[in-house]
Amino acid sequence: MLDKTNVSFLTKCVHAGNEIDRETGAIRRPLTMANSYRLPEDASNLNWSDSSQLIYTRNTSANQIYLQEKLAALEEGEDCVVLGSGVSALAGVFFTFLDQDSHIICSNVSYIAVYRLLQEYFPAKFGIKTSLVDTANLDEIRKSIQPNTKIIHIETPGNPTTRVSDIEEISKIAKKAGALLTVDSTFASPYLQKPLALGADLVIHSLTKYINGHGDAMGGAVIGRKALIDKIKNQAMVNLGGVISPFNAWMIMRGVVTLPLRMKQHSESALKIAHFLENNPSVRFVAYPGLESHPQHAIATKQMTMFSGVISFGLKADAQTHNRFINALELIIPAVSIGHDESLIVYVGPTDERNHFYPEEFKEGHLRFSVGLESADDIIRDLKQALVQCGLKAE
C-alpha cells in the first residue's frame, strides 16, 4: 500500500485533505454549507466547545477540517488551525500564548495589524510588553530577551521591506530563553520555506495571499505541534469566534492545488523584473531577496528554495511622481494585498506610522510590488511605458 504521507510536495497539494465523497462518489470533497451537525444519540456528556467534533461551525466545519489536513501536510506539522483571516490567525496566537505582563519580541517592521496589536492594543488592554527589533540582527534579539519573554515573532521575508530573518539561529535563541518562536511565512508560502523544519514552534500564513492565490477568498492558518494548536482552537477560534466560513475554506482548498506551479512562476518572473529594476537609471533602490545586493541574500538562499514574488523599490522621484507612475500602469493594478494572479502595486509614502523603523532607503517612500502570473516581459514593458509617461528614463 502506498504511504500517502511519503509523497512529494506537488502530490500533497493535490491529494492531502481530499478523499472520495462517500455519499456521491465525487472525487473532490464537496462544499458543506451547514451551521449545525446532527448530534450523537446521547449528547448528555458532550463538550459544547469541542473543536474536534462536528457540532457547530463556530467550533469547526467539515471544509475547515479538510483544509487543515492539507496545510498540516504541506508544512509537515502535527496539526493546523484555520481561521477567518491572516490577522485572526496572528491575533489568535498572541491571545493564546501571551499572559498579563508577559513580553514579546517582534520584527520592528511587520504587517500593520501586527504592529498595532503589539504596539497599541495588547499593551493598553493587557499590560503586555513589546520589544520591536530588527530581527535580521541576532544580537538585537539576544539583548531584548527578558525573564518574561514568551514569544519571539518574526516575519520572513518581512512586509514590506523583504527583510529576511535567520529562522534556525533565532530558534536557538528562543529555546534558550524558553520562548516560542512564531514565524509569519506568508511571503514565502510552504513551497519556498519550511519554518517548522528550521526550528520554529508555529508557522502562520495569511491564506488570502499565495496559498489561495486567486484574490477571491480570505483566511489564515497556524501550523505546529498538536498541543499548541489545540490551545489556539479552544481559546482563539471557539471562544473568540475567529472561524473561517465553509465557502472560503473550500475556495482555498481549491486554490492551493496549484501552489507550487504558481510560486515557481511568481519567483522566476520577480527575479527577472527585479534585475530590470536594479539596472534602471530611474530606480533609487530595489529590495528583493533573490538579488545578490539584498542585505540578507545569503540567509534567504540558505532557508528558501526560491524568493517569491514581492519586490519593494523606490523611484528617483517625489511622492506625486510615484502616484502618477502607478496610475499610468496598465497591466499592474494599484491595489493592496499580494499573491494574486494579477500583479498588484501600492505606494507607501513617508508619513507611514512605522516609517522610523524602516531601512533608510525606504523612508522617502516606497512601492510594494506583488508580481503576478503574467509574462515577465509584458510586465517590464508596462513598467517602461509608465516611466516614460512620468518623464523618467525607461532603460
C-alpha positions in Angstrom: 0.0 0.0 0.0 1.3 3.5 -0.9 2.3 5.7 2.1 0.5 8.9 1.2 2.4 10.8 3.8 5.7 10.0 2.0 5.0 11.7 -1.3 6.2 14.9 -2.9 5.0 18.4 -2.1 3.3 18.6 -5.5 1.4 15.4 -4.8 0.4 16.6 -1.3 -1.0 19.8 -2.8 -3.4 17.7 -4.9 -4.2 14.8 -2.6 -3.7 15.9 1.1 -7.1 16.6 2.8 -9.1 15.2 -0.1 -10.9 11.9 -0.3 -13.7 10.4 -2.4 -17.1 11.6 -1.2 -18.8 8.6 0.3 -22.3 9.7 -0.4 -22.0 10.7 -4.1 -18.7 9.2 -5.2 -17.4 12.6 -6.2 -13.6 12.7 -6.5 -13.4 16.0 -4.7 -14.8 16.6 -1.2 -17.9 18.8 -1.5 -18.7 22.2 -0.1 -20.8 21.7 3.1 -22.7 24.9 3.8 -24.1 23.9 7.2 -24.1 25.8 10.5 -25.0 22.7 12.6 -24.4 19.0 12.5 -26.5 16.1 13.9 -25.7 15.4 17.5 -24.9 11.9 18.7 -27.8 9.9 20.2 -26.6 10.6 23.7 -25.3 14.2 24.0 -25.6 14.4 27.7 -21.8 14.5 28.2 -20.9 16.4 25.1 -18.4 19.3 25.4 -20.3 22.0 23.6 -17.0 23.8 22.8 -15.2 20.7 21.4 -13.3 21.8 18.3 -12.6 18.1 17.3 -16.2 17.2 16.6 -18.6 18.4 14.0 -21.2 20.1 16.2 -21.5 23.8 15.2 -19.5 25.6 12.6 -18.1 28.1 15.1 -16.3 25.1 16.7 -15.2 23.7 13.3 -16.7 22.7 9.9 -16.1 19.9 7.5 -14.4 22.0 4.9 -12.2 23.6 7.6 -11.0 20.1 8.7 -10.1 19.1 5.2 -8.1 22.3 4.6 -6.3 21.9 8.0 -5.3 18.4 6.9 -3.8 19.7 3.7 -1.9 22.6 5.3 -0.5 20.5 8.1 0.8 18.1 5.4 2.4 20.9 3.4 4.2 22.4 6.4 5.0 18.9 7.8 3.4 19.9 11.1 1.4 17.8 13.6 -1.8 19.9 13.3 -3.3 23.1 11.9 -6.0 25.5 12.8 -7.6 27.6 10.1 -9.2 30.9 10.9 -11.1 33.7 9.2 -8.2 35.8 8.1 -4.4 36.1 8.5 -4.9 38.8 11.2 -7.2 36.4 13.0 -4.5 33.8 13.0 -1.9 36.2 14.3 -4.1 37.6 16.9 -5.1 34.1 17.9 -1.5 33.2 18.6 -0.8 36.3 20.6 -4.1 36.0 22.6 -3.5 32.3 23.4 0.2 32.4 24.5 0.7 35.9 25.9 -0.4 36.4 29.5 -0.8 39.6 31.5 2.6 41.3 32.0 4.4 38.9 29.6 6.9 40.1 27.0 7.1 39.5 23.2 9.9 40.3 20.8 8.7 41.1 17.2 10.1 42.3 13.9 10.1 46.1 14.1 8.7 46.3 10.5 5.8 44.0 10.2 2.3 43.8 8.9 0.4 46.9 10.1 -2.2 44.9 12.1 0.6 43.1 14.0 2.2 46.5 14.7 -1.0 47.9 16.1 -1.8 44.8 18.1 1.6 44.6 19.8 2.4 48.3 20.0 -1.0 49.6 21.0 -3.9 47.3 21.9 -2.2 44.4 23.8 -0.1 46.8 26.0 -3.0 49.1 26.8 -5.6 46.3 27.4 -3.4 43.5 29.0 -0.2 45.1 30.1 1.9 43.1 27.6 5.3 44.4 26.9 6.6 44.5 23.3 10.2 44.9 22.0 10.2 45.8 18.3 13.7 45.0 16.9 15.5 44.3 13.6 15.1 40.5 13.7 17.8 40.2 11.0 20.2 41.3 13.7 20.6 38.3 16.1 22.4 40.5 18.7 19.4 42.8 18.9 17.2 39.8 19.7 19.5 38.5 22.3 19.8 41.9 24.0 15.9 42.2 24.1 15.3 38.9 25.9 13.7 39.3 29.3 12.8 36.8 32.0 9.1 37.1 31.0 9.7 36.7 27.2 7.0 34.3 26.0 7.2 34.7 22.2 9.7 35.8 19.5 7.7 36.6 16.5 9.3 37.2 13.1 8.1 37.9 9.5 10.4 36.4 6.9 10.6 37.7 4.3 9.2 40.8 6.0 6.4 43.1 4.9 7.1 45.4 3.1 10.9 45.5 3.4 11.5 41.9 2.3 13.9 41.7 5.2 15.0 38.0 5.9 15.5 36.7 9.4 17.5 33.5 10.1 14.9 31.1 11.4 17.3 28.4 12.5 19.5 30.7 14.5 16.6 32.6 16.1 15.1 29.2 17.1 18.2 28.5 19.2 17.8 31.9 20.9 14.1 31.2 21.6 14.8 27.7 23.0 17.5 29.0 25.3 15.1 31.7 26.6 12.2 29.2 27.0 10.1 31.2 24.5 8.0 30.2 21.5 9.3 31.1 18.0 6.4 32.0 15.8 7.1 32.7 12.1 4.8 34.5 9.6 5.8 32.8 6.4 3.1 34.4 4.2 5.5 35.9 1.7 7.3 32.5 1.2 4.4 30.0 1.3 5.1 26.4 2.3 6.6 25.7 -1.1 9.6 28.0 -0.6 10.3 27.8 3.1 9.8 25.3 5.9 10.0 27.2 9.3 9.0 24.2 11.4 11.9 22.1 10.0 14.2 25.1 10.8 13.2 25.1 14.5 10.1 27.3 14.7 7.3 26.3 17.1 4.4 27.7 15.0 4.2 28.9 11.4 1.5 31.4 10.4 0.0 32.1 6.9 -2.4 34.6 5.6 -4.2 32.1 3.3 -5.7 35.1 1.5 -2.3 35.6 -0.3 -0.3 33.0 -2.1 -1.9 29.8 -0.7 -5.3 30.8 -2.1 -3.6 32.6 -5.0 -6.7 34.0 -6.8 -7.6 37.1 -4.8 -11.1 35.8 -4.0 -11.1 34.2 -0.5 -9.9 35.2 2.9 -8.4 33.0 5.6 -5.5 32.4 8.0 -3.7 29.4 9.4 -1.4 28.3 12.2 0.5 25.1 12.0 2.7 23.3 14.6 2.6 20.8 17.4 -0.9 19.5 18.3 -0.7 20.6 21.9 -0.1 24.2 20.8 -2.7 24.1 18.1 -5.3 22.7 20.4 -4.9 25.7 22.7 -5.4 28.1 19.8 -8.5 26.2 18.6 -10.1 26.3 22.1 -9.3 29.9 23.0 -9.0 31.9 19.8 -11.3 30.0 17.5 -14.2 28.7 19.5 -14.3 31.3 22.2 -13.3 34.4 20.2 -15.3 33.3 17.1 -12.5 33.7 14.5 -13.7 30.8 12.4 -13.4 30.6 8.6 -16.6 30.2 6.5 -17.0 26.8 4.8 -17.1 28.5 1.4 -13.8 30.3 2.0 -12.2 27.0 3.2 -13.5 25.3 0.1 -12.2 28.0 -2.2 -8.7 28.0 -0.6 -8.6 24.2 -0.7 -9.2 24.6 -4.5 -6.5 27.3 -4.9 -3.8 25.5 -3.0 -3.7 22.7 -5.6 -1.7 24.9 -8.0 0.5 26.5 -5.3 3.9 25.0 -6.4 3.2 25.9 -10.1 2.3 29.5 -9.2 5.1 30.0 -6.7 7.7 28.9 -9.4 6.2 31.4 -11.9 5.9 34.2 -9.3 9.5 33.7 -8.3 11.0 33.4 -11.7 9.2 36.5 -13.0 10.0 38.5 -9.9 13.7 37.8 -10.2 13.8 38.9 -13.9 11.8 42.1 -13.1 14.0 42.8 -10.0 17.1 42.7 -12.2 15.4 45.1 -14.7 14.6 47.5 -11.9 18.1 47.2 -10.3 19.7 48.2 -13.6 17.2 51.0 -14.4 18.5 54.6 -14.1 15.2 55.9 -12.7 15.1 53.5 -9.8 16.5 54.6 -6.5 16.7 51.2 -4.7 15.3 47.7 -5.1 14.7 45.2 -2.3 14.3 41.6 -3.4 15.8 38.6 -1.6 16.9 37.0 -4.9 19.2 39.8 -5.7 22.8 39.5 -4.5 22.6 43.1 -3.4 19.9 42.2 -0.9 21.4 42.5 2.7 20.2 39.0 3.7 20.6 37.3 0.3 22.8 34.6 1.8 20.3 33.8 4.6 17.5 33.7 2.0 19.5 31.4 -0.2 20.1 29.1 2.9 16.5 28.8 4.0 14.4 29.4 0.9 14.2 27.4 -2.3 13.2 30.4 -4.4 12.5 34.0 -3.5 8.8 34.6 -4.0 7.0 37.4 -5.9 7.3 40.6 -3.8 9.6 43.4 -4.7 9.9 46.7 -3.0 11.5 49.6 -4.8 11.6 53.4 -5.0 12.0 55.8 -7.9 14.2 58.8 -8.1 11.1 61.0 -7.8 8.8 62.7 -5.4 5.5 61.3 -3.9 3.5 62.9 -6.7 5.5 61.2 -9.4 5.3 57.9 -7.6 1.5 58.2 -7.7 1.5 59.3 -11.3 3.6 56.2 -12.1 1.3 53.7 -10.5 -1.7 55.3 -12.1 0.0 55.1 -15.5 0.4 51.3 -15.3 -2.0 49.3 -17.5 -1.3 45.7 -16.6 -0.2 46.2 -13.0 -3.1 47.2 -10.8 -2.8 49.7 -7.9 -4.3 47.7 -5.0 -3.3 46.2 -1.7 -2.6 42.5 -1.0 -0.1 40.1 -2.5 -0.1 36.7 -4.2 -2.9 37.3 -6.7 -2.8 36.0 -10.2 -2.6 39.6 -11.4 0.3 42.0 -10.5 -0.5 44.5 -7.7 1.3 47.6 -6.6 0.9 50.1 -3.8 2.8 53.3 -2.9 3.6 53.9 0.8 4.6 57.4 1.5 7.0 58.8 4.1 4.1 59.5 6.6 3.6 55.8 7.3 3.4 55.3 11.1 6.2 52.7 11.0 8.5 54.9 8.9 11.0 55.4 11.7 11.6 51.6 11.8 12.2 51.3 8.0 15.6 50.8 6.5 17.0 54.2 5.4 16.2 53.8 1.7 12.5 53.1 2.4 12.0 56.3 4.5 11.4 58.6 1.5 8.6 56.4 0.4 8.5 53.1 -1.5 6.4 50.9 -3.8 5.4 47.4 -2.8 5.0 45.3 -5.9 3.4 41.9 -6.0 4.4 40.2 -9.2 1.6 38.1 -10.7 1.4 35.3 -13.2 1.6 37.4 -16.3 4.6 37.3 -18.7 7.5 39.0 -17.1 8.4 40.6 -20.4 4.9 42.2 -20.6 5.2 43.5 -17.0 8.6 45.0 -17.8 7.0 46.7 -20.9 4.3 48.1 -18.7 6.8 49.4 -16.2 8.8 51.1 -19.0 5.8 52.8 -20.6 4.7 54.2 -17.2 8.2 55.5 -16.5 8.1 57.3 -19.9 4.7 58.8 -19.1 6.2 60.3 -15.9 9.1 61.8 -17.8 11.6 59.2 -16.3 14.2 57.1 -18.2 12.8 53.7 -19.0 16.2 51.9 -19.5 
